[in-house]
């Protein structure tokens, strides 16, 4: 998907209930894997609980490249490519048995206590830049 390496990855387990009638992981479940990995990124990189971080997904896109089946070894890779005034853009890849099965991008918007967009906390920016080990674009 990108020439910039993914610094964060986490494994997810394919469960029998994730399968559709074609015996592959349903496309909606792949998005659940992406969400699970994003929550882990926030937990691990920001060292906090995403439930305590008010925010919302503003945009999510995904391209499917290959099916995922039961018994597949699945890893979701994430990185931050851009930090806006109130948003964080996060490309991802879902890799199954060493092959990219899906890729895309999520835009997460930081919200205040009234659920309105607010500035990305400076501590998040520092944590992201420290973790990513490379400059992250700012709008």
Buried (B, 14 or more C-beta within 10 A) or exposed (E): BEEEEBBBBBEBEBEEEBBEEEEBBBEEBBBEBBBBBBBBBBBEBBEBEBEEBBBEEBEBEBEBEBBBBEEBEBBBBBBBBBBBEBBBBBBBBBBBEEEBBBBBBBBBBBBEEEEEBBEBEEEBBEBBBEBBEEEBEEE
